[in-house]
Amino acid sequence: MAFHLSRAPLPGYRRCVGILLLDRENRIFVGQRADLSRPAWQMPQGGIDPGETPLEAALRELREEIGTDKVELLAESRFWRSYDLPPSLAARMWGGRYKGQTQRWFAFRFLGSDADIDVDQPHREFVSWRWTDPEDLVRRIVPFKRELYISVVDEFRHLWA
């Protein structure tokens, strides 16, 4: 499934952020989704609330999903990345209002220790987590997001290469 790059969020897509979080060894944080019956992994992400900037949303999502925002901003994507949900998901998600998501991506360096990460949050997104290399990350992602993740990794690769 394709994704689209644009300079502004596309209409018809839910506005959100995505977060590529690097540890001190340049491994990427990935969490196993709590809401699916089969294992599915992703980087932290979430919606942008009204009146919130994308950067504010990214920091809030980190606190909500992994329990900490002990991070340093490394880069912000030059683009919005929009992807379509599979039709069966689009009909169920967000009351069917969106055909997919349009995401502004941020790269952060994690400044805390692994003990600071706590995925057992009130609105739990992940059941487990790990640090992984970019190639393993791309292999673990659900197929309909794979091209988008490859694009994000390629854009931010200069941060660890």
C-alpha positions in Angstrom: 0.0 0.0 0.0 1.4 3.4 -1.0 1.8 6.5 1.1 2.0 10.1 0.1 4.5 12.9 1.0 3.2 16.4 1.2 4.2 19.8 2.6 0.9 20.1 4.5 -1.5 17.6 6.1 -3.8 16.0 3.5 -7.6 16.5 4.0 -9.5 13.3 4.8 -6.7 11.9 7.0 -6.4 12.0 10.8 -3.6 14.5 11.8 -1.0 12.8 14.0 2.7 12.5 14.9 5.2 9.7 14.7 8.3 9.3 16.8 11.6 7.7 16.0 13.3 7.3 19.4 17.0 6.5 19.4 18.9 5.2 22.4 22.6 6.0 23.0 23.6 3.0 20.9 21.5 4.3 18.0 18.9 1.6 18.3 15.2 2.5 17.7 12.4 2.0 20.2 9.6 -0.2 19.0 6.5 -1.3 21.0 4.3 -4.3 20.5 0.7 -3.1 20.2 -1.7 -4.0 23.0 -4.9 -3.8 20.9 -4.2 -6.6 18.4 -4.5 -10.4 18.9 -1.4 -11.1 16.8 2.0 -9.5 17.4 2.3 -6.1 15.7 5.0 -3.6 16.4 5.3 0.1 15.8 7.1 3.3 16.9 5.2 5.6 19.2 2.6 7.7 17.4 -0.7 9.5 18.1 -3.2 12.2 17.2 -2.6 15.9 17.4 -5.1 17.5 19.8 -6.9 20.8 18.9 -4.6 23.8 19.7 -1.5 21.6 20.0 1.6 21.8 17.8 3.0 18.7 16.3 6.1 18.9 18.6 3.8 19.3 21.7 1.8 16.3 20.5 5.0 14.2 20.1 6.2 14.9 23.6 2.7 14.2 25.0 2.5 10.9 23.1 5.9 9.9 24.6 4.6 10.5 28.1 1.3 8.7 27.4 2.8 5.7 25.6 6.1 5.0 27.2 5.8 7.0 30.5 8.6 9.5 29.9 9.7 12.4 27.7 13.4 12.4 28.7 14.4 13.2 25.2 16.4 15.6 23.0 14.9 16.7 19.7 17.3 15.7 16.9 15.2 16.3 13.7 11.7 17.0 12.4 10.6 15.6 9.1 10.4 17.9 6.1 7.2 16.2 5.1 3.8 15.0 6.2 3.4 11.3 5.4 -0.1 10.1 4.7 -1.1 6.5 4.4 -4.4 4.7 3.8 -5.7 2.2 6.3 -6.9 -1.1 4.9 -10.6 -0.7 4.1 -11.6 -3.1 7.0 -9.7 -1.0 9.5 -10.8 2.4 8.0 -14.5 1.5 8.6 -13.8 0.7 12.3 -11.3 3.3 13.3 -12.3 6.8 14.5 -15.9 6.1 13.5 -15.0 5.8 9.8 -14.3 9.5 9.6 -10.8 9.1 8.0 -9.3 7.1 5.2 -6.0 7.0 7.0 -3.5 9.1 8.9 -1.2 12.0 8.0 1.8 12.1 10.2 4.6 14.6 11.1 7.6 12.6 12.2 10.2 13.6 14.8 13.5 12.0 15.7 14.5 12.2 19.4 17.5 10.9 21.4 16.4 9.1 24.6 18.3 10.7 27.5 17.0 8.5 30.3 17.6 4.9 31.3 15.6 1.8 30.3 14.1 1.9 33.8 12.4 5.2 32.9 10.4 3.5 30.2 7.0 2.2 31.5 4.5 1.0 28.9 2.0 0.1 31.7 0.0 3.4 31.2 -3.7 4.2 31.8 -4.5 4.0 28.0 -2.0 1.3 27.3 -0.7 1.2 23.7 2.1 -1.4 24.1 2.3 -4.7 25.9 6.1 -4.9 25.5 8.9 -3.0 24.0 12.5 -3.3 22.8 15.4 -1.4 21.2 16.1 -2.6 17.6 18.1 -1.8 14.5 16.4 -0.1 11.5 16.3 -3.3 9.4 14.6 -5.3 12.1 12.2 -2.5 12.8 11.1 -2.5 9.1 10.6 -6.3 9.2 8.4 -6.1 12.3 6.0 -3.4 11.0 2.5 -4.3 9.7 2.7 -4.5 5.9 0.4 -1.5 5.2 2.9 0.8 7.1 6.1 -0.7 5.8 6.8 1.7 2.9 6.2 4.7 5.2 8.5 3.3 7.8 11.3 2.7 5.2 10.8 6.4 4.2 11.1 7.6 7.8 14.2 5.5 8.5 15.8 6.8 5.3 15.1 10.4 6.1 16.6 10.2 9.6 19.4 7.7 8.8 22.0 10.5 8.8 21.5 10.7 12.6 23.2 7.3 13.2 25.0 6.4 10.0 
